[in-house]
Amino acid sequence: MADFSAVDIRTPHAGVAPIALVLDSPHSGRHYPADFRFACDFVRLRRAEDTDVDDLFGDAPALGATLVCAGFPRSYLDPNRRVEDIDISMLDGRWPHAVDHSPKTRAGIGLIWRVLDDNSAIYARKLSVAEVEARIALCHAPYWHAVTEAIETTYGRFGRVFHLNCHSMPAVAGPLSWVAPGTAFADVVLGDRDGSTCSGEFRAVVAEAVRDEGLRVAINDPFKGVELVKRFGRPAVQRHSMQIELNRKLYMDETTRERSANYGALKAALNRVLKKIADFANTKPA
């Protein structure tokens, strides 16, 4: 872990006034720690990445927003999970902390992933309690601290905050999906946990901005948002949090993770979307 930063915090550019908008990209990390010691094929392991999502939304600080990105891969530790969401069957000793399994853990993709998206094993070993504790301390804790600090600082300044939790998704559902394998996803899926984590007005602004770019939008189908939007979304007190999923077919080769010829066009479209969101966040009264 010493050879890279676990968290990259990108604050508003110099000379740009901050606005009430925070973005985070928890799954775009591409620095694989030496102590990972995975036993699967690296090319297949990379399929867990939200590759380049940090770059696709990377111009947000030029608009006055704050962007927080993970440096570590989600297959090493998933920061969009609670620390209690751990599969203790993966460990070689007694876990001395609270455990509260979610369906994600039962599927093998909890705090520490056990399997890949094709349900094949990541490890050929048990993990020690100490190494899992270290991952939590060096990855999960600083990531959550950075996102929390960005959101609280913004809320303290403006009396409101709009949060976009940024992800990418495969073109079609795989074996671990809760929908039928092979189901094709929309271009963009917006998730607010069925209207509980942001206002309908904020969701409508984002959805309309995306549709204006000719992209097909789905709402909470099938991705509703997980722990980060659940934690930060409290629209009744002007804390609005929404997950946004980009279909990887729009910008990459899903096998090689290489950018496609459409990458630049999608990034330009997302910059126009971000500008509309920033204008809304900047003018919406507390």
Number of C-alpha atoms within 10 A of each C-alpha: 17 8 8 12 14 20 22 18 16 18 18 19 16 10 8 13 13 20 24 26 31 26 27 28 27 29 27 24 24 16 16 18 14 10 10 15 14 17 12 15 9 10 11 15 18 20 18 20 21 25 25 23 23 24 13 20 19 20 22 24 22 18 21 22 28 27 28 23 25 27 23 28 25 25 26 25 22 23 27 22 20 19 21 14 20 28 23 17 12 17 17 12 13 10 17 7 9 10 14 11 17 17 11 17 19 13 17 22 25 27 28 25 23 22 19 20 18 12 14 12 15 21 16 10 12 12 18 15 16 12 13 18 15 13 20 19 12 17 23 25 14 16 25 17 12 19 25 15 12 24 23 17 14 21 19 12 13 18 15 22 29 29 28 22 23 24 24 24 23 17 18 17 18 17 13 17 15 11 13 12 12 12 12 13 23 19 21 24 25 25 28 25 20 12 16 18 26 26 20 13 10 18 22 11 14 21 21 14 20 21 14 13 14 10 17 14 20 17 19 17 15 16 18 21 23 18 11 23 24 18 12 21 24 17 19 11 11 18 20 25 31 30 27 22 25 24 19 25 18 19 22 18 13 17 10 11 17 13 17 14 12 12 16 13 12 17 18 15 19 20 18 16 20 21 17 17 20 21 14 19 22 20 10 11 10 11
